[in-house]
Amino acid sequence: MEILHAKVLGEGFPLIILHGFLGMSDNWKTLGNQYANLGFQVHLIDQRNHGKSFHSEDFDYEYLADDIRTYMDHYQLSVANVLGHSMGGKTAMQFGLTYPERVQKLLVADIAPKYYPPHHQDIINALNALNLEHIQSRNEANTALGRYITEVGIRQFLLKNLYWETKDRLGFRFNLDVLSERMNEIGEAITPALSFVKPTLFLRGDRSEYILPQDFSDIKKQFPNAKLQSISKAGHWLHAENPRQFFEFTSKFLIS
């Protein structure tokens, strides 16, 4: 049985935070410290095939949700609040729907339970085009990736995963081979037959199209106690683009 890698901050009631596709727990370190200062024990999780967690050929939301149950069992966490962004939001939804007794409050950032067509192919292609055998620094990797991805922020996000596999060779922490093959799983819908009736907060960036106004009626079918709030001046990366308002809305929900 393999246990997810996590960084644990603070003491108090557990708050599990789940990053998005190609992300890692470090993406949430600043906000994690803020939640810890509120009195939560914050578990910044690396999901399978990401960060420092184990690699596996098995990859879908049922596996990802079961990883959270295994993690909680291992660390004797009977119940927790769970917050997830994008892919992590779908993991959080699947976990809440499958193991509702293990979740006190659910927070989902800029993702709905619906199906999303594949839309990460350009990034995956760019990453697969890098020849890390001939790249000797982060700057070289950034230059090479810049031929395919013009947005500086996306390159910086991806290159956070770069590390020295050996003293002579750079590698990515995410499992690029499996994520390339199983990328379609990221957009799959969450099991519609289940429902989660406890307090749930969906957050959307007001410049994002991941949660549309017409999606909320379907959200309420599976999450009848859900409310939706918009983060201003933010797209899909709402927690990074407006962290102050994101923390304000989520902390108010968590402590209410």
Salt bridges, closest charged atoms under 4 A:
ASP46 OD2 - HIS5 ND1 3.09
ASP66 OD1 - ARG69 NE 2.83
ASP67 OD2 - ARG48 NE 2.67
ASP73 OD2 - ARG69 NH1 2.98
ASP73 OD1 - ARG102 NH1 2.94
ASP110 OD2 - HIS236 ND1 2.63
GLU133 OE2 - ARG169 NH1 3.66
GLU165 OE1 - ARG169 NE 3.35
ASP168 OD2 - LYS167 NZ 3.30
GLU185 OE2 - ARG182 NH2 3.24
ASP215 OD2 - LYS114 NZ 2.93
ASP218 OD1 - LYS221 NZ 3.26
